[in-house]
Amino acid sequence: MKITIIGTGYVGLPSGVGFAELGQEVYCVDNNAQKIAMLQKGEVTLFEDGLADMLERNLASGKLHFTTDLPFAVKQADIVILAVGTPPHPVTKEADLQYIEAAVKDLAPHLSGYTVVATKSTVPVGTGDKLEKIMRDINPSADFDVISLPEFLREGFALHDFFYPERIIVGTDSERARKLIQQLYLPFKNSRLVFVNRKSSETIKYASNAFLAIKLNYINEIANFCEKSGADIEEVALGIGLDSRIGSKFLKAGPGYGGSCFPKDTVAMSYMARQWGLKMPLVDTAIAENDQRQIDMAQRVLALCPVANAKIAVLGLAFKNGTDDCRTSPAVKIVSELLQHNTDITAYDPQAMQTAQTLLGDKIKYADSAEQAIAGSDIVAVLTEWPEFADINWEKAGQTMKHKIIVDCRNLLPMAEIERLGFEYHGIGRGKK
Ligand SMILES: NC(=O)c1ccc[n+]([C@@H]2O[C@H](COP(=O)([O-])OP(=O)(O)OC[C@H]3O[C@@H](n4cnc5c(N)ncnc54)[C@H](O)[C@@H]3O)[C@@H](O)[C@H]2O)c1
């Protein structure tokens, strides 16, 4: 089977590499020529565990191709997967469809033979109808089906999630498309392939992300409760999560959610509802509380600074561990807030220094290691849950600090051990302190 993927970012690249690894002939297209040139040389353009090796292997086998030549790649394809960005519109904050609409306008004239055009980008409900109409208007004789194939991978686990998806949701009423997709996912024996109508599929993606955003918001609210009640959120989350009706995932209190999906998808869903005259108070509250949470975290760090113009060591800039993605990262938002208050920030992230610099520029200093960031600081703020931060030799690191204060917004460090070393430790929701 020949697969063309349009958009070679955090979704398109791991998916393309993954399908090639399964033996499919894959053409990855992007209109960013610099990105394609790097990928053609086997250089990864984003950080994802295991991706570099798999990319190299599949380039060498000749199964994986990178190109800016969209017409050529589309002509080859049995399935065209759309994986371009759908960022928030700068004014209305609804999902901006300009990239996906441009992509289907570009590809429509080049469809040849029966082709399934699958939307992996997260798109508002009804977009499948819209894209289908655009393509039919451009190429009325083309033989194609537009299906919804939402993506559920987690950055940092993208390859794992590609090979072991919990479910594959397919939105289509077309029997031909259904057969082709069944064939495509034949190797994924243990994953549940669920066929629904296109609008249900588009809705499932938004409803999933909104639910997770609400769940995170809920556990942060319980963390605040614990701080007053004297309970420990880590123990409470363990106790709650053992109830299978609730489940233990997404019960980690922290600085609020971020990244390229939850913030924009919750806002886009709420926008859709408003267009229909519908209220979504749970989703709207999650959005507002999450924004406030990040400001509260910055205020918490500021309140604990022992001196004016404090030197703050920031550990972590990526929106979560395992990725270099800083889009809507809580860490970046907290740093930006701290910068409004005369602070002197030195930051370190194992993977996201470059992507963070595109957002924060020279407003902060960048260290070569966590230890370098910590040296000479008045206070450390742990903002991303990279496991290596827990492995720092904190005894030694503490000796290089002016004041031994840590605000651990991820409850990552071993609290008892850190306190034994003489640090003033502030986690999240750890009321018994
Ligand atoms: N990142 C995630 O974890 C994730 C998870 C699930 C769903 N999604 C959704 O998947 C979609 C893609 O997300 P992403 O994070 O991979 O985005 P991204 O910004 O990392 O990648 C998008 C790529 O598309 C390219 N592109 C844009 N317009 C193009 C065009 N007309 N022709 C060819 N290439 C074009 C861009 O150059 C870029 O490389 C979004 O709708 C997102 O909401 C993302």
The ligand as an SDF file (V2000), in Angstrom:
LIG
                    3D

 44 48  0  0  0  0  0  0  0  0999 V2000
    1.1790   17.0640   18.4100 N   0  0  0  0  0  0  0  0  0  0  0  0
    0.3620   16.1790   18.9420 C   0  0  0  0  0  0  0  0  0  0  0  0
    0.6620   15.5620   19.9700 O   0  0  0  0  0  0  0  0  0  0  0  0
   -0.9730   15.8950   18.3090 C   0  0  0  0  0  0  0  0  0  0  0  0
   -1.7200   14.8030   18.7720 C   0  0  0  0  0  0  0  0  0  0  0  0
   -2.9490   14.5370   18.1730 C   0  0  0  0  0  0  0  0  0  0  0  0
   -3.4240   15.3530   17.1590 C   0  0  0  0  0  0  0  0  0  0  0  0
   -2.6740   16.4200   16.7340 N   0  0  0  0  0  0  0  0  0  0  0  0
   -3.1820   17.2310   15.6310 C   0  0  0  0  0  0  0  0  0  0  0  0
   -2.4510   16.8920   14.4700 O   0  0  0  0  0  0  0  0  0  0  0  0
   -2.2650   18.0400   13.6350 C   0  0  0  0  0  0  0  0  0  0  0  0
   -0.7920   18.2610   13.3840 C   0  0  0  0  0  0  0  0  0  0  0  0
   -0.1650   18.5600   14.6290 O   0  0  0  0  0  0  0  0  0  0  0  0
    1.4200   18.6360   14.7570 P   0  0  0  0  0  0  0  0  0  0  0  0
    1.7130   18.8260   16.1950 O   0  0  0  0  0  0  0  0  0  0  0  0
    2.0320   17.4750   14.0340 O   0  0  0  0  0  0  0  0  0  0  0  0
    1.7060   19.9770   13.9250 O   0  0  0  0  0  0  0  0  0  0  0  0
    3.1280   20.5140   13.4550 P   0  0  0  0  0  0  0  0  0  0  0  0
    2.9990   21.9940   13.4560 O   0  0  0  0  0  0  0  0  0  0  0  0
    4.2030   19.8780   14.2530 O   0  0  0  0  0  0  0  0  0  0  0  0
    3.2660   19.9740   11.9560 O   0  0  0  0  0  0  0  0  0  0  0  0
    2.4920   20.4250   10.8940 C   0  0  0  0  0  0  0  0  0  0  0  0
    3.3490   20.3560    9.6380 C   0  0  0  0  0  0  0  0  0  0  0  0
    2.5200   20.6060    8.5170 O   0  0  0  0  0  0  0  0  0  0  0  0
    3.2640   21.3590    7.5630 C   0  0  0  0  0  0  0  0  0  0  0  0
    2.3090   22.0100    6.6470 N   0  0  0  0  0  0  0  0  0  0  0  0
    1.4340   22.9930    6.9090 C   0  0  0  0  0  0  0  0  0  0  0  0
    0.7030   23.2850    5.8070 N   0  0  0  0  0  0  0  0  0  0  0  0
    1.1310   22.4410    4.8330 C   0  0  0  0  0  0  0  0  0  0  0  0
    0.7470   22.2400    3.4730 C   0  0  0  0  0  0  0  0  0  0  0  0
   -0.2430   22.9530    2.9120 N   0  0  0  0  0  0  0  0  0  0  0  0
    1.3920   21.3060    2.7600 N   0  0  0  0  0  0  0  0  0  0  0  0
    2.3820   20.5800    3.3180 C   0  0  0  0  0  0  0  0  0  0  0  0
    2.7660   20.7220    4.6010 N   0  0  0  0  0  0  0  0  0  0  0  0
    2.1550   21.6380    5.3580 C   0  0  0  0  0  0  0  0  0  0  0  0
    4.0770   22.3070    8.4210 C   0  0  0  0  0  0  0  0  0  0  0  0
    5.2000   22.8050    7.7340 O   0  0  0  0  0  0  0  0  0  0  0  0
    4.4720   21.3830    9.5820 C   0  0  0  0  0  0  0  0  0  0  0  0
    5.6940   20.7250    9.3420 O   0  0  0  0  0  0  0  0  0  0  0  0
   -2.9630   19.1820   14.3740 C   0  0  0  0  0  0  0  0  0  0  0  0
   -4.2710   19.3220   13.9000 O   0  0  0  0  0  0  0  0  0  0  0  0
   -2.9870   18.7150   15.8030 C   0  0  0  0  0  0  0  0  0  0  0  0
   -4.0370   19.2830   16.5350 O   0  0  0  0  0  0  0  0  0  0  0  0
   -1.4630   16.6990   17.2800 C   0  0  0  0  0  0  0  0  0  0  0  0
  1  2  1  0
  2  3  2  0
  2  4  1  0
  4  5  1  0
  4 44  2  0
  5  6  2  0
  6  7  1  0
  7  8  2  0
  8  9  1  0
  8 44  1  0
  9 10  1  0
  9 42  1  0
 10 11  1  0
 11 12  1  0
 11 40  1  0
 12 13  1  0
 13 14  1  0
 14 15  2  0
 14 16  1  0
 14 17  1  0
 17 18  1  0
 18 19  2  0
 18 20  1  0
 18 21  1  0
 21 22  1  0
 22 23  1  0
 23 24  1  0
 23 38  1  0
 24 25  1  0
 25 26  1  0
 25 36  1  0
 26 27  1  0
 26 35  1  0
 27 28  2  0
 28 29  1  0
 29 30  1  0
 29 35  2  0
 30 31  1  0
 30 32  2  0
 32 33  1  0
 33 34  2  0
 34 35  1  0
 36 37  1  0
 36 38  1  0
 38 39  1  0
 40 41  1  0
 40 42  1  0
 42 43  1  0
M  CHG  2   8   1  16  -1
M  END
$$$$
